[in-house]
Amino acid sequence: MWSNIPFDLLANIFSFLSPDSLARAMSTCRNWHTFAEYTASPETSRRHHPAWFVALPARSRSLSCYVHNPIEDNWHLLSLSFVPNLARPIATLGGLIVFRHTSATVLQLAICNPFTSQLKQLPKLQNARTNPAVGVVEYGPFFSFRIYVAGGMSEAPRGGASYETTVEMYDSRSDAWKIIGSMPVEFAVRLTVWTPNESVCANGVLYWMTSARAYSIMGFEIGTNKWRELGVPMGDRLEFAALVPRNKKLTLVGGTSGGEAFIWELSEGHNWCVIEKVPCELATLLGGKGSWGSTKCVGIDGAVCLYRDLGTGMVVWREVVEKGRWEWFWVKGCCSMRGKEVENFPIKGLLLHPNLAPSFLLSV
């Protein structure tokens, strides 16, 4: 019967399978492998399935990572031995991870798919720079993307070092970097010294959060190459603060010492509005309410996750499409796998939609 079903119809049926079920279907026969590969795109996964949580060691410990499947509510161990000099992850692109090498002083980026073991080293920047801010933007109907690099330190002509005041952009379609503009030196200093690599793009603007209290936000308008600065609600009182995307809008998550954690959304006129509060019972499980200092946050369209380490557990605020609303969930940490205890350690968390199809973006 299955062999008589038209290709498009069978592909549509396969699109409702979760990534792990899709992987099993791909191993059934050659035809099913073709069907599954056709539907195993980031766009398909985002329509039907929640994002998976990827936990990488915050400090290089091993060439592996732990992945949580929200559909089966279980953890998997993935080998990253194909990635040389495993480094700090910066962002996700569909089912891909963008990271920078820690073995090099100047910025050197690479992209990998942890599920298909594909890897691509990006070309060197035109201006070698250390510790710049990095932003990633998807565009177009065929999963194209651009990477923006701003600030950082560069070697001065007569020795020493100076702040880099140019902005460079990498385009996946041309596979090349180019300088697209300049920036005020004071913005370059703050992006270099006080800004982690993580960024959020909303309404054509790339945003970075400064890590120094009081928190503030730096914005780069992609269309005009102009810079802006935004204040942060309760910026001098927050123990942790993070920017996340939600429904294409800029969203801020933060918690105060001994207090509650809130979620704000940036509205028109650059005003912040509280849209949600972390439930007290979940905050207690995470270890908040008393102190939010070691709390981290990561987001993707459709989900926001608060976490600390591999074993503690996570608080997730997720869009439940079939119910037409967002709901809170508690996800148990990874303490054991297949009956064996897993050592707890600090992690860097990412949210992504697994992509099982070989990516042309990673072809050499």
Salt bridges, closest charged atoms under 4 A:
GLU37 OE1 - HIS33 ND1 3.91
GLU43 OE2 - ARG46 NH2 3.97
ASP73 OD1 - HIS68 NE2 2.91
GLU138 OE1 - ARG46 NH2 3.53
GLU168 OE2 - ARG129 NH2 3.01
ASP171 OD2 - ARG146 NE 2.97
ASP175 OD2 - LYS120 NZ 3.67
GLU198 OE1 - ARG88 NH2 3.50
GLU198 OE2 - LYS348 NZ 2.43
GLU221 OE2 - ARG228 NH2 2.63
GLU229 OE2 - ARG190 NH2 2.93
GLU260 OE2 - LYS277 NZ 3.21
GLU265 OE2 - ARG246 NH1 3.19
GLU265 OE1 - LYS249 NZ 3.69
ASP301 OD2 - LYS248 NZ 3.29
GLU327 OE2 - LYS323 NZ 3.33
GLU327 OE2 - ARG325 NH2 2.78
GLU343 OE1 - ARG61 NH2 2.97
